Amino acid sequence: MKHLLIGAAALALTAPAFADGHTAVTADTVLATVNGTDITLGHVIALRSRLPQEYLQLPDETLFDGMVDQIIQQQVLADATERTKAIEIGLENETRAFIAGQEIDRLSSQPIDEAAVQAAYEAAYGDAEAAPEFNASHILVETEEEALELVSALEGGADFADLARAESTGPSGPNGGQLGWFGPGMMVPEFEQAVTDLEAGAVSAPVQTQFGWHVIKLNETRQQEVPGLEQVRAEIEPQVQQAAVAAALDALTEAADVTRTEVEIDPALIRDQDLLSE
């Protein structure tokens, strides 16, 4: 679809005349006819709804001309193409997918049940408790000997951030070793345990992890309170909406007359394009 619209911005920006002053413009208003097939305003409106976002930034006049040209080109190509089994099956799939997508959009646009939002919040945060957060810095080196030398230097009055910038092999080195705030489970266990055991302002003994040897300074701690509903509403509402759509789909599937044929099929046959030409 995209390549047919390339260059649309260069088209004239004059507004098209849909009809004279005495004829109402509707979705059935014919804009062009290709080999006897009418191209209508409805076709253009439907096409616009499926355009990539970048094209929607173009002026309406430019989009209109480009889309009419695109539909004309598509019809010309469709008329010139022999209808094979592969094409017919593909059209069935595309039609099914399009209609299903429209129904998913309709279901997704239904009002969100506030009770369901509250229930989802309670399920996610009802039993949550305030958790500690840590602000720490570290210096990462390859050997324990190097780490011990760093500890000695710090005990002798060296500045932690300066040492981190000069000696750390980790990505936080240029920032003075600063790791920012993190909570439980965000660091490897050995590192987290060392941080948990420190008092604010203290420096650890060398700590070995899978990344090497660390010298850690705990800068500050705080308690991360459980967020209120309004703080996480933007996170919860999409989940509730998705669950509602899934429930509606399950109900529709349950009510449908679905019969799976008992036939043995080699799954590898999904790769056999030759079957579509038989």
C-alpha positions as CSV (number, residue, x, y, z in Angstrom):
1,M,0.0,0.0,0.0
2,K,2.7,2.4,1.0
3,H,4.6,2.6,-2.3
4,L,1.5,3.6,-4.2
5,L,1.2,6.8,-2.1
6,I,4.8,7.8,-2.4
7,G,4.8,11.1,-4.2
8,A,1.3,12.0,-3.2
9,A,2.5,15.2,-1.5
10,A,3.5,16.5,-4.9
11,L,0.0,16.4,-6.3
12,A,-2.1,19.5,-6.8
13,L,-3.7,20.8,-3.6
14,T,-6.9,22.0,-5.2
15,A,-10.0,20.5,-3.5
16,P,-11.9,18.0,-5.7
17,A,-15.4,18.7,-6.8
18,F,-17.5,15.9,-5.5
19,A,-20.8,17.0,-6.9
20,D,-22.7,20.1,-8.0
21,G,-24.7,22.2,-5.7
22,H,-27.9,20.3,-6.2
23,T,-26.7,16.7,-5.6
24,A,-26.0,15.4,-2.0
25,V,-22.6,13.8,-1.5
26,T,-22.9,10.4,0.0
27,A,-20.6,7.3,0.5
28,D,-22.0,6.1,-2.9
29,T,-20.9,9.2,-4.8
30,V,-18.8,7.9,-7.8
31,L,-15.4,9.4,-8.1
32,A,-14.1,7.3,-11.0
33,T,-15.1,4.2,-13.0
34,V,-12.5,1.5,-14.0
35,N,-13.6,-1.0,-16.6
36,G,-17.2,-0.7,-15.4
37,T,-16.3,-0.8,-11.7
38,D,-17.3,2.4,-9.7
39,I,-14.8,3.9,-7.3
40,T,-16.8,5.8,-4.6
41,L,-16.2,8.2,-1.9
42,G,-17.0,5.4,0.5
43,H,-14.0,3.4,-0.8
44,V,-11.7,6.4,-0.1
45,I,-13.1,6.9,3.4
46,A,-12.6,3.2,4.2
47,L,-9.0,3.2,2.8
48,R,-8.0,6.3,4.8
49,S,-8.9,4.4,8.0
50,R,-6.3,1.8,7.2
51,L,-3.5,4.1,6.2
52,P,-0.2,4.2,8.2
53,Q,0.0,7.0,10.7
54,E,2.6,8.9,8.8
55,Y,0.3,9.4,5.8
56,L,-2.5,10.8,8.0
57,Q,-0.3,13.9,8.6
58,L,-0.7,14.9,5.0
59,P,-3.3,17.5,4.0
60,D,-6.8,16.0,3.2
61,E,-6.6,17.3,-0.4
62,T,-3.3,15.5,-1.0
63,L,-4.5,12.4,0.6
64,F,-7.7,12.4,-1.4
65,D,-5.9,12.6,-4.8
66,G,-3.4,10.0,-3.7
67,M,-6.0,7.5,-2.5
68,V,-8.2,7.9,-5.6
69,D,-5.1,7.2,-7.7
70,Q,-4.2,4.2,-5.5
71,I,-7.7,2.6,-5.7
72,I,-7.7,3.1,-9.5
73,Q,-4.3,1.4,-9.8
74,Q,-5.5,-1.4,-7.6
75,Q,-8.6,-2.0,-9.7
76,V,-6.6,-1.9,-12.9
77,L,-4.3,-4.6,-11.4
78,A,-7.2,-6.6,-10.1
79,D,-8.9,-6.6,-13.5
80,A,-5.7,-7.8,-15.2
81,T,-5.1,-10.6,-12.7
82,E,-6.4,-14.1,-13.3
83,R,-8.6,-15.3,-10.4
84,T,-6.8,-18.4,-9.1
85,K,-7.7,-20.6,-6.1
86,A,-4.9,-18.9,-4.2
87,I,-6.4,-15.5,-4.8
88,E,-9.9,-16.6,-3.9
89,I,-8.8,-18.2,-0.7
90,G,-6.7,-15.1,0.1
91,L,-9.7,-12.9,-0.4
92,E,-11.7,-15.1,2.0
93,N,-9.0,-14.7,4.6
94,E,-8.7,-11.0,4.1
95,T,-12.5,-10.5,4.3
96,R,-12.7,-12.6,7.4
97,A,-9.9,-10.8,9.1
98,F,-11.2,-7.3,8.1
99,I,-14.7,-8.0,9.5
100,A,-13.2,-9.6,12.7
101,G,-11.0,-6.6,13.1
102,Q,-14.0,-4.3,12.9
103,E,-15.8,-6.3,15.6
104,I,-12.7,-6.2,17.8
105,D,-12.6,-2.4,17.4
106,R,-16.3,-2.2,18.4
107,L,-15.8,-4.4,21.4
108,S,-12.7,-2.4,22.4
109,S,-14.6,0.9,22.2
110,Q,-17.2,-0.2,24.8
111,P,-17.3,1.8,28.1
112,I,-14.9,0.4,30.7
113,D,-16.6,-1.2,33.7
114,E,-15.4,0.8,36.7
115,A,-16.2,-2.1,39.0
116,A,-13.9,-4.3,36.9
117,V,-11.1,-1.6,37.1
118,Q,-11.5,-1.5,40.9
119,A,-11.4,-5.3,41.1
120,A,-8.2,-5.4,38.9
121,Y,-6.6,-2.8,41.1
122,E,-7.4,-4.8,44.3
123,A,-6.1,-8.0,42.7
124,A,-2.8,-6.3,41.7
125,Y,-2.3,-4.0,44.7
126,G,-4.7,-5.1,47.5
127,D,-2.1,-7.1,49.4
128,A,0.9,-5.0,48.4
129,E,3.0,-3.3,51.1
130,A,5.4,-0.5,51.0
131,A,8.7,-1.7,49.7
132,P,12.2,-0.3,50.2
133,E,14.0,1.4,47.4
134,F,17.7,2.0,47.2
135,N,19.9,4.6,45.6
136,A,23.4,3.3,45.2
137,S,26.6,3.7,43.3
138,H,29.2,1.1,42.4
139,I,32.6,0.6,41.0
140,L,33.0,-2.5,38.8
141,V,36.4,-4.1,38.3
142,E,37.7,-7.5,37.1
143,T,39.5,-8.9,40.2
144,E,39.1,-9.0,44.0
145,E,42.6,-7.4,44.4
146,E,41.5,-4.4,42.4
147,A,38.4,-4.1,44.5
148,L,40.4,-4.3,47.7
149,E,42.7,-1.5,46.5
150,L,39.6,0.6,45.8
151,V,38.3,0.0,49.3
152,S,41.6,1.0,50.8
153,A,41.7,4.2,48.7
154,L,38.1,5.1,49.8
155,E,39.1,4.5,53.5
156,G,42.0,6.9,52.9
157,G,39.6,9.6,51.8
158,A,39.4,9.2,48.0
159,D,36.2,10.4,46.4
160,F,33.9,7.6,45.3
161,A,32.6,9.2,42.1
162,D,36.1,10.2,41.0
163,L,37.3,6.6,41.5
164,A,34.3,5.2,39.6
165,R,35.0,7.5,36.6
166,A,38.6,6.5,36.6
167,E,38.5,2.8,37.4
168,S,35.0,1.3,36.8
169,T,34.5,-1.0,33.8
170,G,30.7,-0.7,34.1
171,P,28.5,1.6,32.0
172,S,27.7,3.7,35.0
173,G,31.4,4.6,35.5
174,P,31.3,7.9,33.5
175,N,28.4,8.9,35.7
176,G,30.4,8.5,38.9
177,G,29.0,4.9,39.4
178,Q,25.5,6.2,39.9
179,L,22.8,3.5,39.5
180,G,19.8,5.6,40.5
181,W,16.8,4.2,42.4
182,F,16.0,0.5,42.3
183,G,13.8,-1.9,44.2
184,P,13.9,-5.5,45.3
185,G,14.5,-8.0,42.5
186,M,16.0,-5.4,40.1
187,M,19.6,-6.4,40.8
188,V,21.4,-9.8,41.0
189,P,21.0,-11.4,44.4
190,E,24.5,-10.9,45.6
191,F,24.4,-7.2,44.8
192,E,21.0,-6.7,46.3
193,Q,22.0,-8.5,49.5
194,A,25.1,-6.3,49.9
195,V,23.0,-3.1,49.4
196,T,20.4,-4.3,51.9
197,D,23.1,-4.9,54.5
198,L,24.5,-1.3,54.2
199,E,23.6,1.8,56.1
200,A,23.1,5.0,54.0
201,G,26.5,6.5,53.2
202,A,28.5,3.3,53.9
203,V,30.7,1.4,51.4
204,S,30.7,-2.3,51.1
205,A,33.5,-4.8,51.1
206,P,34.2,-6.3,47.6
207,V,31.2,-8.1,46.3
208,Q,31.4,-10.7,43.5
209,T,28.7,-11.2,40.9
210,Q,28.6,-12.7,37.5
211,F,29.7,-9.3,36.1
212,G,32.9,-9.0,38.2
213,W,33.8,-7.5,41.5
214,H,31.9,-4.5,42.9
215,V,32.5,-1.9,45.5
216,I,29.2,-0.5,46.4
217,K,28.1,2.7,48.2
218,L,24.6,3.1,49.4
219,N,23.6,6.7,49.0
220,E,20.1,6.7,50.3
221,T,17.0,4.6,51.0
222,R,13.3,5.3,51.0
223,Q,10.0,3.5,51.2
224,Q,8.0,3.1,47.9
225,E,4.4,3.4,48.9
226,V,1.7,1.4,47.3
227,P,0.2,3.5,44.4
228,G,-3.4,4.6,44.5
229,L,-5.8,3.6,41.8
230,E,-5.5,6.9,40.0
231,Q,-1.7,6.5,39.8
232,V,-2.0,3.2,38.0
233,R,-5.3,3.7,36.1
234,A,-3.6,4.1,32.8
235,E,-1.9,0.8,33.3
236,I,-5.0,-1.1,34.6
237,E,-7.7,0.1,32.2
238,P,-6.1,-1.4,29.0
239,Q,-5.8,-4.7,30.9
240,V,-9.5,-4.6,31.9
241,Q,-10.5,-3.7,28.3
242,Q,-8.4,-6.6,26.9
243,A,-10.0,-9.0,29.4
244,A,-13.5,-7.8,28.5
245,V,-12.8,-8.3,24.7
246,A,-11.3,-11.8,25.5
247,A,-14.4,-12.6,27.5
248,A,-16.7,-11.5,24.7
249,L,-14.8,-13.5,22.2
250,D,-15.0,-16.6,24.5
251,A,-18.7,-16.2,24.8
252,L,-19.2,-15.8,21.0
253,T,-17.0,-18.9,20.4
254,E,-18.9,-20.9,23.0
255,A,-22.3,-19.9,21.4
256,A,-21.1,-20.7,17.9
257,D,-21.6,-24.0,16.2
258,V,-18.0,-25.0,15.8
259,T,-17.1,-28.5,14.6
260,R,-13.5,-29.5,14.1
261,T,-13.1,-32.2,11.5
262,E,-11.4,-35.4,12.6
263,V,-8.7,-35.6,9.9
264,E,-5.0,-36.2,10.2
265,I,-2.9,-33.4,8.6
266,D,0.8,-33.2,8.4
267,P,1.6,-29.8,9.9
268,A,4.4,-29.3,7.3
269,L,1.7,-29.0,4.6
270,I,1.2,-25.3,5.7
271,R,4.3,-24.7,3.6
272,D,3.1,-26.3,0.5
273,Q,2.0,-23.5,-1.9
274,D,1.6,-26.0,-4.7
275,L,-1.7,-27.2,-3.1
276,L,-3.3,-23.8,-3.9
277,S,-2.6,-24.3,-7.6
278,E,-4.4,-27.7,-7.8
